[in-house]
C-alpha cells in the first residue's frame, strides 16, 4: 500500500532524529510508524516528541524486543 505524503514525512523525520530506519505498517485506519525507543537519558527526546506529535495518535509500547515509540497517521481512504 502506498503511503501518503504526511505519513512519509513523519517516517522520514523520525528516521532523521533517530539515525536509523523506521518501520511502517498498514493498519485499519492508515499507517503506523514505529522504531526502538532510545534510552531515557537520550538528549533527542524533545525532537522525538516533536516528530511523534505530528501523528494523529502516538505513544510508546513495550515489546519483546524492548520499548518502542510509534505514531499513526489516519488516512481518509484507508
N, C-alpha and C positions, 0 to 999 in steps of 0.2 A: 504494500500500500504506500503510495507517495504521501509524504507529509507536507503540511502547509508551511509557508514561509515563516510563520510565527513559531511553529514547533522546531523548524530547522534552526532558526535564530537562537532559540533557547538552548538547543543542544550544542550549537557552536560556542555560545557564550560560556556554558558550563564547562565544556572541554578546555577552553582557554584559561579559565580560572583554575581548574584542577590540574591542567597539564597532562591529561590522559583521555583516552576515548570514553565516551559516554554512550550507554546503550539506549536504544529507542524501541519501544514495544507498542503495537497496536492494541487499543482497549475498546470496550463497547462505546465509549464516548469520544475517543480521539487517539491521542498519543501520550505515552508516559516515557519520560527520560529518567534514567537512574544511573548512579555511579557510587563506588565506595566512598564513604564519608571520611574526611580527614580526621586526625586526632583532635580532641577537644581544645588543645592549646595552639592549633594551627592559626597562623596570622591571616589566612584567607577567608575566615568565616564571614566577615562583613560583606565581602564580594560575593561569596556563595549565596548568602541570604538575599542579596540584591537580585541576583540572577533567578533564584528559585521563585521569588515573589512575582516574577513576570508570568508565571503559570497560573492557570485557573484554580488549581489546588496544588499544594506542595507539602512536603514533610520529610520524615525520616523513618526508617524501619530497621529492625534487627533481622538479619538473615543468617542462614548457616555459614555464609562466607564472611560475616561481620556486618557492622552497621552500614547503611547506605542512605543517600539523600535522593529524593525524587521530586519531580514536578509533572503535572499533567496539563496538556492543552486540550480543551474540549472543542472538537471540530464540529462545525454545523452539519456537515453531511456525513458524519461518521456512521 
